[in-house]
Amino acid sequence: MKELGISLGNLPLVILPKSMKVKMKPSYPENQTKDFIERNNNRSEWVQEVARHFGEAQKQKRFWGLMFFLSDHVWNVSSRLIHFPFRNLTDVLKTIVRLKAKDIILFLFSLIRIESLLLLPGFPKSKEFKKFLDEQLLITVQTTSKKAPTTLASAGLTYAHLENSYVLGGIGELARFLVDFIISKGGEVRFKEEINGIQIEKKQSNILYSVHTRKNKTYFATSIVSGIPIWNLPKLLENTKNPSQKKLNQFLERRSNRYDKNIWGAFNISILMEDFLGDEDCIHFQFHLEEELPYGLGESIFVSLSHISDDKRCAKGQRVLAISTHAAYPESWDRREESYKSKKQEIISKVIDYLEKNWKGFSKNKILQIQSASPATWEVWTGRYQGRVGGIPASYFKNLLSYPSSFTPLKNFYLLGDTVYPGQGIPGVVLGALNLFKRLG
Ligand SMILES: Cc1cc2nc3c(=O)[nH]c(=O)nc-3n(C[C@H](O)[C@H](O)[C@H](O)COP(=O)(O)OP(=O)(O)OC[C@H]3O[C@@H](n4cnc5c(N)ncnc54)[C@H](O)[C@@H]3O)c2cc1C
């Protein structure tokens, strides 16, 4: 927003005093307090809170001290070292000359997995704490402590301690705000116009891109910045004799194949219900379930509620709950399958039963409407291949050279989004876009 010259005051934001509450499995032997773990943006309160639940106060202090040190620096480095992720050797050299001593520390910690860090003397050893980290890492960097590099993980684990806000009307309001901004600057935004092919022509030394859509329209451009996920792109450029197009297609095919295993989808349940939280000051919750959900779904659920003061998403006295969990094997969900509806129903029942038992005030009888979405639904909603909505998990980023760049072998064809810039969700997407913008001057 700062880069666009927009004041945050122009957005309908409510600042949240607590970013998230986490409820661990009631049956964990170490879960002695049995109540919620509360996360807010006060770092020292957080260290006390985490020690209250998992013990090992000194070790917790050391662990979180390191996480905050690394994550503060990750945000700084991400916006300073704009030649990273590297396109070529020149980018590596341009980055090396800008390196500061602290950057080297980040680099070294990027080689260590969180699981290995926890094995070192002086760091927490509680199994339940590791499970807490695993489920928090999964909703941020899309992998668990076993595979999460410490540097990227530090940003994911401390997300909840930044200032957290709620957009009245929901996240769609933020998108609408940005669309209005683009239009106010003379730009155009076209909705519901799926691209079904991109052709490349070389005219003298220039490249001309023609973009075809399902509405039978063709748009011409001399540059393209694609936000389409990497898994969807190659098929838009196939069937060609043009050597430049072939080259780009092969590059994208290789990139897409490189990040093709263990990619997450999501299963969601949306509920409209009578308000049962009243003036509770937290609207984001993570619950560890007693057992993993069936069909490759997660062992925890994330619940995000509409704010009590939000009368755009529901009437006063009601709340909207968006419940989500990770779905391994998103390709296994098929809407034509006979058991499709019963599988969804089974999951809904398990989640609702759990919440009724473990969340004070939550009751089936208060539910006014309920809907669910499998990865197959997400594929319809977003067009993302197989409903893969999780981006690239941090487990792929084993060293700095394995991070993908926005540049392609073709001049003026760039890639953005959560299948390109390494990181987490929307912050990663935005940082990638800012860096590309700076590089293109
Ligand atoms: C349940 C859930 C909860 C999440 N919670 C958070 C969160 O709390 N915080 C966070 O930071 N992130 C969160 N994320 C992740 C975040 O939503 C994504 O990382 C982010 O939206 C990725 O942005 P993107 O622009 O790369 O991709 P997308 O948002 O998927 O945008 C890509 C766009 O390309 C369009 N497209 C695809 N193919 C074509 C085509 N052929 N022609 C035209 N258009 C096409 C799609 O329709 C889509 O609109 C969550 C994701 C899910 C599924």
The ligand as an SDF file (V2000), in Angstrom:
LIG
                    3D

 53 58  0  0  0  0  0  0  0  0999 V2000
   -8.3830  -21.8330    2.3950 C   0  0  0  0  0  0  0  0  0  0  0  0
   -7.2150  -20.9350    2.1570 C   0  0  0  0  0  0  0  0  0  0  0  0
   -6.8250  -20.0430    3.1380 C   0  0  0  0  0  0  0  0  0  0  0  0
   -5.7370  -19.1980    2.9220 C   0  0  0  0  0  0  0  0  0  0  0  0
   -5.3900  -18.3090    3.9000 N   0  0  0  0  0  0  0  0  0  0  0  0
   -4.3810  -17.4500    3.6910 C   0  0  0  0  0  0  0  0  0  0  0  0
   -4.0460  -16.4780    4.6700 C   0  0  0  0  0  0  0  0  0  0  0  0
   -4.6560  -16.4000    5.7340 O   0  0  0  0  0  0  0  0  0  0  0  0
   -3.0140  -15.6340    4.4150 N   0  0  0  0  0  0  0  0  0  0  0  0
   -2.3180  -15.6960    3.2400 C   0  0  0  0  0  0  0  0  0  0  0  0
   -1.4040  -14.9050    3.0440 O   0  0  0  0  0  0  0  0  0  0  0  0
   -2.6060  -16.6080    2.2920 N   0  0  0  0  0  0  0  0  0  0  0  0
   -3.6230  -17.4810    2.4820 C   0  0  0  0  0  0  0  0  0  0  0  0
   -3.9350  -18.4070    1.5290 N   0  0  0  0  0  0  0  0  0  0  0  0
   -3.0870  -18.5040    0.3410 C   0  0  0  0  0  0  0  0  0  0  0  0
   -3.3960  -17.4020   -0.6580 C   0  0  0  0  0  0  0  0  0  0  0  0
   -4.7820  -17.3620   -0.9250 O   0  0  0  0  0  0  0  0  0  0  0  0
   -2.6460  -17.6840   -1.9650 C   0  0  0  0  0  0  0  0  0  0  0  0
   -1.2900  -17.9660   -1.6970 O   0  0  0  0  0  0  0  0  0  0  0  0
   -2.7340  -16.4830   -2.8900 C   0  0  0  0  0  0  0  0  0  0  0  0
   -4.0800  -16.2260   -3.2260 O   0  0  0  0  0  0  0  0  0  0  0  0
   -1.9510  -16.7670   -4.1590 C   0  0  0  0  0  0  0  0  0  0  0  0
   -2.0790  -15.6760   -5.0170 O   0  0  0  0  0  0  0  0  0  0  0  0
   -1.7890  -15.8620   -6.5560 P   0  0  0  0  0  0  0  0  0  0  0  0
   -2.0770  -14.5550   -7.1970 O   0  0  0  0  0  0  0  0  0  0  0  0
   -0.4530  -16.4800   -6.7470 O   0  0  0  0  0  0  0  0  0  0  0  0
   -2.8160  -16.9750   -7.0490 O   0  0  0  0  0  0  0  0  0  0  0  0
   -4.4070  -16.9080   -7.0890 P   0  0  0  0  0  0  0  0  0  0  0  0
   -4.9390  -16.0940   -5.9560 O   0  0  0  0  0  0  0  0  0  0  0  0
   -4.8640  -18.3180   -7.2320 O   0  0  0  0  0  0  0  0  0  0  0  0
   -4.6580  -16.1120   -8.4220 O   0  0  0  0  0  0  0  0  0  0  0  0
   -4.4020  -16.6980   -9.6820 C   0  0  0  0  0  0  0  0  0  0  0  0
   -5.5220  -16.2480  -10.5850 C   0  0  0  0  0  0  0  0  0  0  0  0
   -5.2670  -16.7260  -11.9000 O   0  0  0  0  0  0  0  0  0  0  0  0
   -6.5060  -17.0850  -12.4550 C   0  0  0  0  0  0  0  0  0  0  0  0
   -6.2840  -18.0010  -13.5820 N   0  0  0  0  0  0  0  0  0  0  0  0
   -5.8260  -19.2760  -13.5670 C   0  0  0  0  0  0  0  0  0  0  0  0
   -5.7860  -19.7700  -14.8210 N   0  0  0  0  0  0  0  0  0  0  0  0
   -6.2260  -18.7770  -15.6310 C   0  0  0  0  0  0  0  0  0  0  0  0
   -6.4270  -18.6570  -17.0410 C   0  0  0  0  0  0  0  0  0  0  0  0
   -6.1610  -19.6540  -17.8850 N   0  0  0  0  0  0  0  0  0  0  0  0
   -6.9140  -17.4880  -17.5390 N   0  0  0  0  0  0  0  0  0  0  0  0
   -7.1790  -16.4280  -16.7090 C   0  0  0  0  0  0  0  0  0  0  0  0
   -7.0030  -16.4850  -15.3740 N   0  0  0  0  0  0  0  0  0  0  0  0
   -6.5380  -17.6420  -14.8450 C   0  0  0  0  0  0  0  0  0  0  0  0
   -7.2620  -17.7420  -11.3160 C   0  0  0  0  0  0  0  0  0  0  0  0
   -8.6490  -17.7620  -11.5640 O   0  0  0  0  0  0  0  0  0  0  0  0
   -6.8800  -16.8240  -10.1620 C   0  0  0  0  0  0  0  0  0  0  0  0
   -7.8010  -15.7650  -10.0280 O   0  0  0  0  0  0  0  0  0  0  0  0
   -5.0200  -19.2660    1.7110 C   0  0  0  0  0  0  0  0  0  0  0  0
   -5.4100  -20.1640    0.7080 C   0  0  0  0  0  0  0  0  0  0  0  0
   -6.4980  -20.9880    0.9330 C   0  0  0  0  0  0  0  0  0  0  0  0
   -6.9130  -21.9340   -0.1600 C   0  0  0  0  0  0  0  0  0  0  0  0
  1  2  1  0
  2  3  1  0
  2 52  2  0
  3  4  2  0
  4  5  1  0
  4 50  1  0
  5  6  2  0
  6  7  1  0
  6 13  1  0
  7  8  2  0
  7  9  1  0
  9 10  1  0
 10 11  2  0
 10 12  1  0
 12 13  2  0
 13 14  1  0
 14 15  1  0
 14 50  1  0
 15 16  1  0
 16 17  1  0
 16 18  1  0
 18 19  1  0
 18 20  1  0
 20 21  1  0
 20 22  1  0
 22 23  1  0
 23 24  1  0
 24 25  2  0
 24 26  1  0
 24 27  1  0
 27 28  1  0
 28 29  2  0
 28 30  1  0
 28 31  1  0
 31 32  1  0
 32 33  1  0
 33 34  1  0
 33 48  1  0
 34 35  1  0
 35 36  1  0
 35 46  1  0
 36 37  1  0
 36 45  1  0
 37 38  2  0
 38 39  1  0
 39 40  1  0
 39 45  2  0
 40 41  1  0
 40 42  2  0
 42 43  1  0
 43 44  2  0
 44 45  1  0
 46 47  1  0
 46 48  1  0
 48 49  1  0
 50 51  2  0
 51 52  1  0
 52 53  1  0
M  END
$$$$
